[in-house]
Amino acid sequence: MDIGSKTAFSFNFLKYTINVTESVVVQWCVMVLIVVLALVATRKLKKVPDKKQSIVELLVETVNGLVKANMGSKYKSYVPFIGTLLIYLSVLNLTGLIGVETATKDFNVTAAFALVTFFLIQYNGIKKTGLGGYFKSYVKPFWPMLPMNLIEKFTVPISLCLRLFINMLVGAIVMGLVYQGMGHLAFIIPVPLHFYFDMFDGIIQMFVFVMLTMVYVKMSASEE
């Protein structure tokens, strides 16, 4: 089984050949799907919500509650980011249910998510404590701790990246081996495994990533 992301198509730009992987195409499709659903779900909003609007309001309230409970009311401005991360990761992790390999089993994809979170953490630390407070956090409680503090800060994106990548990759490998080993019998028998690896595990990994993102962002402002 090929655990890497295959090239979907290539094109030439100036003197370079650019390969676009399947995981990138899946992400494009997911982004388009989410944008279309968001536009449809938020059209003609009413004072008395119908079923469609009730679902949207429930989702918004859930994300609002999640951010408030884990980050505090002062972080209300982070609701759009956390909500987008929650929805986007959920859909990416669930694509296996329709026979499309999850983009999050690609190390490049999970590394990009981790880097976005890492830069958000640094931004929040600087915003809340100022440049002086941010750089002082590298030498607290005393300056010999600088190497350990550097390691601690820069292992955050590595941890986030590998946790999501390895869990989704293992699920993809297991399902691939099941289909290869069972032949025609794999039409029905793997359904429970899909429920676990694609749905249950996918949602759990999304939740863990989102929760850790909120925790790390909140912690970056307490390093005064």
N, C-alpha and C positions, 0 to 999 in steps of 0.2 A: 504493500500500500504506500502510495506517495503522500508523505505527511507535509510536504511543502505546498505552497500556493502555485498552481500552474499558470502559465501565461495565457491570457484570454485572447489578446491580439497585440500587435506591435505597429508603431508608426514612426516615420522619420521626422525629426525636427532639426533643422540645420544639418550638422554633420553627425548627429547622434540618433541612435535607434532606441526608442523608448518602449519598454515592455509594460503592458498593463495587465496585472494579474487578475485572476478570477475573484480574489477577495476584494479587490478594488471595485470591480464591476458589481459585486454583491452589495457593497456599501453604497454605491451610487443608486442602485435600484431601491434599497431600503430607504435612503434619504428622500427619493422621489415619492415613494409610497407614504412615508410619514408626512411629508409636506402636503400631499393631496388629501390625505385623511384629516389633517389639521384644518385645511381650508374648508372641507366639506362639513366637519364637525362643528366649526365655529360660525357657519353661515346662518343668518336669520335667528340670532339669539333672542329669546323671549323672556319676559318677566316671570312667566309661569313656565318652567322648563318642561320639555317633553322628554321622552326616554333618552334620545340622543344627547340632549343638553345635560341631562342628569348624570350621564356617564362621564361627560367632560368635566362637569363641576366636581364630581366625586374624585376624579383623578387629580384635579388641581388642588382640592382640599387635602388629599392624601399627601401630595408633595409638600404643600405648605406646612402640614403638621409634622412631616418628617424632618424638614429643615428646622422648624422652630424647636422641636424636641431635642435634636442633636446638635444644633449650632446656636440656637437662641434667636430671639426676635430681631436682633440687630443685623442678622444675616439674611433678611427677607429678600434682598437684591440677588441672592444666589439661587433663588427658587427656579428661574428660567434655565439656568445652567444645569442644576441638579435634575430638574424634570426632563430636560432634553437628554441628559446622560442616561437616566433611568429608562426612558422609552427606547432610545437608540440601541443601547446595549441589550435590552430585552428582545427586541426584534432580531438583532444580529444573532443572538444565542439561540433563537427559536427557529431559524431558517431550516434546520435539519429536519423539522417535522414535515416539510414539503419537499424533501429530497435534495435540498441545496446545502452544500457543506458550509458550516459556520465560518464566517470570516475571522472570528476571534480565535481560531486555531492557527492563525497566521501570526507569527511572532512580531512582524512589522506592524500589524494592526494593534495588538495589545501594547506594544511599545509606544505607539502614537498616543493611545489613551493615557498611558502612564505619564508621558511627557507633558501632556496638556494639564493633568492634575498637578504635576510637579511645579510647573511654572505658575499655576494658580496659587499653590501653597506659598511660593516665594513672593508673589505679588501681594497676597493678603498679609504676609508677615511685614513687608515693607510699608504697606498702607496703614496698618494698625500700630506699628511700633516705630516707624520712621527708619531711615537708613542707619542712623546710629544704633538704635535698638536692635535692628535686624543683624548688623555685623557683630554687635556685642553678644548676641545669642550663640555665636560660634565659639566664644571663649568662656562661657559660663559652665560651672560656677567659678572656674579659674582658668587662666590661659593654657596650662598644660593639657586641658581637655579638648583643645582645638582639633587634633587628629580624630578623636572619638566622635566629636560633634559633626565633623565633616562626613565621616563614614555613616553616621546615623541619618543625616539629611539626604545623602545621595543613594542610600540603599532603599529609600522610600519608593522611587519610581521602579527600581529593579524588582522589589517585592510585589508591587501592584501588577507589574507586567507579567512576571513569571507565574503568579498565582492564577490569574485569569487564563493565560496561555496554556499552562500545563493541564489544568482541569478540563478545558475545552478540547485540547488535543487528545487527551486520554480517552474522552468520550467518543471522539471521532475515530480513533484507532480501534477501540472495542467494537463499535458498530460496523466498521469496515471488515474486521475479522469475522464477525458474526455472519455478515452477508456472504463473504467468501467461503466460509466453512459450511453453510447450510444450503447453499444452492437454491433450488426451487422452494424448499421449505421456508426460506427466509421471507416469503410473502406475508405471512401472518405472525409467526412466532416472535420476531423482534419487536412487535408493537409495545410490550411492556418496557423493553429496554429503551425504546425511543422516548417513552414517557419519562423515564428516569434521566437519561443522559441529555436529552434535548430540552425537555420541559422543566423538570424539577431541578436538575443540576444547573441548567442554563439560568433559571430565575435566581437560584441561590447565589451563583457567581456574580450575577448582576448586582444583587442586593449587597453582597460583601464589598464589591468594588465601590459602589455608591456610598455605603456607610463609612468605609475607610477614607474616601475622599473628603467627606464632611468632617470626620474626626481630625484628619491631618490639617485641613484648612483652619479649623477652629484652634487647634494646638499652636499653629504658627503665629497666632496673635497673642498667645499667652507667654511668649518667650521674652519677657521684658526684664 
